[in-house]
Amino acid sequence: MLRYTMHSIAATGISSEGVKAEFAEHAKEEQQHAMAVAERINQLGGKPNFNPDGLLSRSASQYVEGENLVDMIKENLIAERIAVDHYRELIRFFGDKDPTTRVMMERILTNEEEHANDMLDLLAAQEEKPAVPKKASAP
């Protein structure tokens, strides 16, 4: 969420407006994911951790801003691929033990896969290369 927010503000270049809008939309959706997970933790009797002091240690990916628009897109693509792998692991972990949480994770995974595809399409457009065919993936 933080990387997308920064990129939605800092991106520059002749074709940056559409990319900035995509970054902003993804930031909003990532915040929705965080809120849904926090609410589920609360429902299960836990306490969501929003303390910024440990944010880096709790993050699945690194925070890298990127030097230019293409770098920003690449960093977001890398982070989305990490997120996809992370949510797949969580889905396997919850399995039949907690179907409500598993289903929530499956919904988030679908959105993360869409984000990764969006970044791949943006990267192809910026590099003026045809997009690599997307593989269908199963959770």
C-alpha positions as CSV (number, residue, x, y, z in Angstrom):
1,M,0.0,0.0,0.0
2,L,2.8,2.4,0.9
3,R,4.8,1.7,-2.2
4,Y,1.8,2.2,-4.5
5,T,0.8,5.4,-2.7
6,M,4.3,6.8,-3.1
7,H,4.4,5.8,-6.7
8,S,1.0,7.3,-7.4
9,I,2.4,10.6,-6.3
10,A,6.0,10.5,-7.5
11,A,5.6,8.9,-11.0
12,T,6.5,11.3,-13.8
13,G,6.8,11.2,-17.5
14,I,4.7,11.7,-20.6
15,S,2.7,8.5,-20.1
16,S,2.6,8.6,-16.3
17,E,-1.0,9.8,-15.6
18,G,-2.7,6.5,-16.4
19,V,0.0,4.6,-14.5
20,K,-0.4,6.9,-11.5
21,A,-4.1,6.3,-11.5
22,E,-3.5,2.5,-11.6
23,F,-1.0,2.8,-8.7
24,A,-3.5,4.8,-6.7
25,E,-6.3,2.3,-7.3
26,H,-3.9,-0.6,-6.2
27,A,-3.0,1.4,-3.1
28,K,-6.7,1.6,-2.2
29,E,-7.3,-2.1,-2.8
30,E,-4.2,-3.0,-0.7
31,Q,-5.5,-0.9,2.2
32,Q,-8.9,-2.8,1.9
33,H,-6.9,-6.1,2.1
34,A,-5.1,-4.9,5.3
35,M,-8.4,-3.8,6.8
36,A,-10.1,-7.1,6.0
37,V,-7.3,-9.1,7.5
38,A,-7.2,-6.9,10.6
39,E,-10.9,-7.3,11.0
40,R,-10.6,-11.1,10.8
41,I,-7.8,-11.1,13.3
42,N,-10.1,-9.1,15.6
43,Q,-13.0,-11.5,15.0
44,L,-10.8,-14.4,16.0
45,G,-9.9,-12.7,19.3
46,G,-6.5,-11.4,18.2
47,K,-5.1,-7.9,18.2
48,P,-4.2,-6.5,14.8
49,N,-0.7,-4.9,14.8
50,F,-0.5,-1.5,13.1
51,N,2.6,-0.4,15.0
52,P,4.9,1.2,12.3
53,D,8.0,0.2,14.3
54,G,7.9,-3.4,13.2
55,L,6.3,-2.8,9.7
56,L,9.5,-3.7,7.8
57,S,10.0,-6.9,9.7
58,R,6.4,-8.0,9.1
59,S,6.4,-7.2,5.4
60,A,6.6,-10.0,2.9
61,S,8.4,-7.7,0.4
62,Q,10.9,-4.9,0.5
63,Y,10.0,-1.2,0.1
64,V,11.8,0.0,-3.0
65,E,10.7,3.2,-4.6
66,G,12.4,2.9,-8.1
67,E,14.2,5.6,-10.0
68,N,11.8,6.0,-12.9
69,L,8.4,4.9,-14.1
70,V,9.6,1.5,-15.4
71,D,11.5,0.8,-12.2
72,M,8.4,1.6,-10.2
73,I,6.3,-0.8,-12.3
74,K,9.0,-3.5,-12.0
75,E,9.2,-3.1,-8.2
76,N,5.4,-3.4,-7.9
77,L,5.4,-6.4,-10.2
78,I,8.0,-8.1,-8.0
79,A,6.0,-7.2,-4.8
80,E,2.8,-8.5,-6.3
81,R,4.4,-11.8,-7.3
82,I,5.7,-12.2,-3.7
83,A,2.2,-11.4,-2.4
84,V,0.7,-14.0,-4.7
85,D,3.1,-16.6,-3.3
86,H,2.4,-15.5,0.3
87,Y,-1.3,-15.7,-0.1
88,R,-1.1,-19.2,-1.7
89,E,0.9,-20.3,1.4
90,L,-1.7,-18.8,3.7
91,I,-4.5,-20.6,1.8
92,R,-2.7,-23.9,2.2
93,F,-2.1,-23.2,5.9
94,F,-5.7,-22.4,6.7
95,G,-7.1,-25.2,4.4
96,D,-10.0,-26.8,6.2
97,K,-9.0,-25.6,9.6
98,D,-10.5,-22.1,9.1
99,P,-12.6,-22.0,5.9
100,T,-13.8,-18.4,6.5
101,T,-10.2,-17.1,6.6
102,R,-9.2,-19.3,3.7
103,V,-12.0,-18.0,1.5
104,M,-11.0,-14.4,2.4
105,M,-7.4,-15.2,1.4
106,E,-8.6,-16.7,-1.9
107,R,-10.5,-13.4,-2.7
108,I,-7.4,-11.4,-1.8
109,L,-5.2,-13.7,-3.9
110,T,-7.5,-13.2,-6.9
111,N,-7.0,-9.5,-6.5
112,E,-3.3,-9.8,-6.1
113,E,-3.0,-11.9,-9.3
114,E,-5.0,-9.1,-11.1
115,H,-2.5,-6.6,-9.7
116,A,0.4,-8.6,-11.0
117,N,-1.2,-8.9,-14.4
118,D,-1.9,-5.1,-14.5
119,M,1.8,-4.4,-13.7
120,L,2.9,-6.8,-16.4
121,D,0.7,-5.1,-18.9
122,L,1.9,-1.6,-17.8
123,L,5.5,-2.8,-18.1
124,A,4.9,-4.2,-21.6
125,A,3.3,-0.9,-22.6
126,Q,6.1,1.2,-21.2
127,E,8.8,-1.0,-22.8
128,E,6.8,-1.2,-26.0
129,K,7.0,-4.9,-26.0
130,P,4.0,-7.3,-26.5
131,A,2.7,-8.6,-23.2
132,V,3.8,-12.1,-22.2
133,P,0.8,-14.4,-22.3
134,K,-0.6,-14.8,-18.8
135,K,-0.8,-18.3,-17.3
136,A,-3.9,-19.3,-15.4
137,S,-2.9,-20.0,-11.8
138,A,-4.7,-22.0,-9.2
139,P,-4.5,-21.2,-5.5
